[in-house]
Amino acid sequence: MRPFKFKMQLLCGDEIAFGPGKADLVEAIAREGSISAAGRALGMSYRRTWQLVDVMNRCWSERLVETLHGGGRERGARVTPLGRRVLAQYRAIEAHLAVEATVSLAALLGDLRATPLPARSDADSPAAAATSADSSEKPGR
């Protein structure tokens, strides 16, 4: 695991057209063949899943996900060719940025602890000391 986390989001006006969550959703739709099943697999509500698909479909020149109506095996949802291209390009950029960030952050990460020190007890914290000093002052001073 890398000791950093970044989140790349592509914006369309005030909307997030694509980001890590939407990429995960598109992958799940491709795997599950259904928007609602993809949402369940990701632990998302039905409503939230559809909202995310709607935003994606409104932000791109063509839909990234299309629903298939009818019966049998031809119903559900599928990722469109543009959806597959956007997903592949997004994942490639993510991988490239992760490599670049690792190289660029090497010196900084050298001083980063593997895990944080234990939290200070309340009595040792600067905030506790300030609170104690405030409460020991007499009123009217």
C-alpha positions in Angstrom: 0.0 0.0 0.0 1.3 3.5 -0.9 1.6 5.9 2.0 -0.5 8.5 0.1 -3.9 8.8 -1.4 -5.0 11.0 -4.2 -8.3 11.4 -5.9 -8.6 12.6 -9.5 -11.9 13.9 -10.5 -13.0 15.2 -13.9 -15.4 18.1 -13.7 -18.3 19.1 -15.9 -19.4 22.5 -14.6 -20.2 21.9 -11.0 -20.7 18.2 -11.4 -18.1 15.4 -11.0 -18.2 13.8 -14.4 -15.9 11.0 -13.4 -13.8 10.0 -10.4 -12.7 7.0 -8.5 -16.2 6.1 -7.3 -17.8 6.4 -10.7 -14.9 4.4 -12.2 -15.7 1.6 -9.6 -19.4 1.9 -10.5 -18.7 1.5 -14.2 -16.6 -1.5 -13.6 -19.3 -3.0 -11.4 -22.0 -2.4 -14.1 -19.8 -4.1 -16.7 -19.3 -7.0 -14.4 -22.9 -7.3 -13.1 -24.8 -6.3 -16.2 -27.2 -4.3 -14.1 -27.1 -0.8 -12.5 -29.0 -1.9 -9.3 -26.8 -5.1 -9.0 -23.7 -3.0 -9.4 -25.0 -0.7 -6.6 -25.6 -3.6 -4.3 -22.2 -5.0 -5.0 -20.7 -1.7 -4.0 -22.9 -1.2 -1.0 -24.8 1.7 -2.5 -28.4 2.5 -2.4 -30.5 2.0 -5.5 -31.2 5.8 -5.6 -27.6 6.8 -5.2 -26.4 4.4 -7.9 -28.9 5.8 -10.4 -28.0 9.4 -9.5 -24.3 8.7 -10.3 -25.2 7.1 -13.6 -27.4 10.0 -14.5 -24.6 12.5 -13.8 -22.2 10.6 -15.9 -24.6 10.3 -18.8 -25.4 14.0 -18.7 -21.7 15.1 -18.6 -20.3 13.2 -21.6 -20.9 13.7 -25.3 -22.6 10.2 -25.3 -23.9 8.0 -22.5 -21.3 5.9 -20.6 -24.0 3.5 -19.4 -27.2 2.5 -21.2 -30.1 0.5 -20.0 -31.5 -2.4 -21.9 -35.2 -2.9 -21.8 -37.0 -6.1 -22.5 -37.0 -9.6 -21.2 -34.6 -12.4 -20.9 -30.8 -11.9 -21.3 -31.2 -8.6 -23.2 -32.3 -6.6 -20.2 -30.3 -4.7 -17.6 -27.5 -2.3 -18.4 -24.2 -2.2 -20.3 -21.2 0.1 -20.5 -21.1 1.8 -23.9 -17.9 1.9 -26.0 -17.3 5.5 -24.8 -17.8 4.3 -21.2 -15.2 1.6 -21.7 -12.8 4.2 -23.2 -13.3 6.7 -20.5 -12.8 4.0 -17.8 -9.6 2.7 -19.5 -8.1 6.2 -19.9 -9.0 7.2 -16.4 -7.4 4.1 -14.9 -4.3 4.6 -17.0 -4.0 8.2 -15.8 -4.5 7.1 -12.2 -1.7 4.5 -12.6 0.6 7.1 -14.2 -0.1 9.7 -11.5 0.6 7.1 -8.8 4.0 6.3 -10.2 4.8 10.0 -10.7 3.6 10.8 -7.1 5.8 8.1 -5.7 8.9 9.5 -7.4 8.0 13.1 -6.6 7.2 12.4 -2.9 10.2 10.1 -2.2 12.0 12.7 -0.1 8.9 13.8 1.8 7.9 10.2 2.4 11.3 9.5 3.9 10.4 11.5 6.9 6.9 10.0 7.3 6.3 7.5 10.1 4.9 4.1 9.1 2.3 4.6 11.8 1.4 7.6 14.0 2.7 7.9 17.5 0.1 7.1 20.2 -2.3 9.9 21.0 -1.4 12.0 24.0 -3.5 11.7 27.1 -5.8 14.6 27.8 -3.5 15.8 30.6 -0.5 16.0 28.3 -2.2 17.8 25.5 -1.7 21.6 24.9 -5.5 22.0 24.7 -5.9 20.4 28.2 -3.2 22.7 29.6 -4.9 25.8 28.1 -8.2 24.7 29.5 -6.7 24.1 33.0 -5.1 27.6 32.9 -8.4 29.2 31.9 -10.4 27.5 34.7 -7.8 28.4 37.4 -8.1 32.1 36.7 -10.4 33.9 39.1 -13.5 35.6 37.8 -13.2 39.4 37.4 -9.5 39.3 36.5 
